[in-house]
């Protein structure tokens, strides 16, 4: 009896291992026996994917520690350039100057749209591009002018280091003005909770961040979703980059390679982005 | 043996005092040095009066200076009567056990991190202010000032309590003997004799209000305009530093935040000297 009592659990474990083995073979194989710490920071649009990937890797390999911080694209580029983190994410292509100064190597793994969002309670869910430009320039100040309630429009924008802001400003507003009275929030997540709270607010987030708490606004009849970004009908889009200083190696390389495996691509799609082939 | 020990202790204390004062000076020197290129280009004065529009090449911090002043002074206006009331209750009116409980509570409040105040403010005060005034987003000067006021109240209250406790017992006894009511005692005995302590408490709390980053960052809306009413969003110098620090190191945006640092530093310096001078003048009079 005594002998069986510890053989039994062992047996169960080995059967479980056999059953589960196919599930974590393949994409996660390279991480076998790997250990160490991987620090990631930067673009806040990337965080959902990074978190999920890190979770999958760490569950299988408890020896690996992956830490993920936000801060915005500017922070990501700066921190990886200075060697504070191994991977610096950016929601914009780093400038030529940044690439040459920090000797960055870019890894573009997804395409992401940036869409205007309002509170779900707001009846205004479609705008023309020129209306949107007028809103952000302060020419349209009241929701009544757009068929909504008689309340002032509260404009939300991102800080200057944000890649999301840069893309929205360049492609959404055609480098038009954003009034100085606009509220400034520090991340895609903060933007989402600000809009979710404010029935009279308008802002913009990465398409991957749009969920039931905020409502996307159709621009010239095109709703910002993964499909429209993929088709190319929704044009306010950008690449999501993970940058390393010099060619990546070891754990960093394995992590980046993982994003291009079938399982990595599945995570990217689940989080609302379009994986790069 | 004892002498050597004393000497060693003296030296150690002297060195630590020297180190901390040197660090304070070094911080100022560092900020001025880092901000120098931009200050030379446009002049420090220009930076102070221009608006912030980095795409047009303007890096003025005037809106942030106004924002800081509005939010911290309004916060002070909220906190002062609150603190005065609290400290009067604790030291004079309430019975011993009650006042002890209140004092413990207020001591506890000083330890709560500012991010908690900001967090609670976002979920309770922001929607309330938005619906109450039917204007703007609720993230505005008023909301930030209210939360900041509540945040600095405990510090101020404890300071006031201590200065009330230092009033000679005989003064209060004399007032009692003349049949003064508690309110009369407050107005005619306590307040005049505790003036110096009150002033110190106010200045200390003002310093805390100006230096706080998170409450303003979370609640004031951070827009880069000069607010025209208390219901409009504004940005403080500290929130500005926190927001811009993410920009490219080499950019003029980034370099301009050192001028914010210098302004904040000088402000604290002026306030401290003012406090020293006023208490010095008060001492001379006495």
Interface residues (C-beta under 8 A of the other chain):
Chain A: X71 X72 X74 X75 X77 X78 X98 X151 X152 X154 X159 X160 X161 X179 X180 X181 X182 X183 X184 X185 X186 X194 X197 X198 X200 X201
Chain B: X51 X52 X53 X54 X63 X122 X126 X127 X130 X134 X135 X136 X137 X138 X139 X217 X221 X222 X223 X224 X225 X232 X233 X235 X243 X244 X246 X247 X248 X249 X253
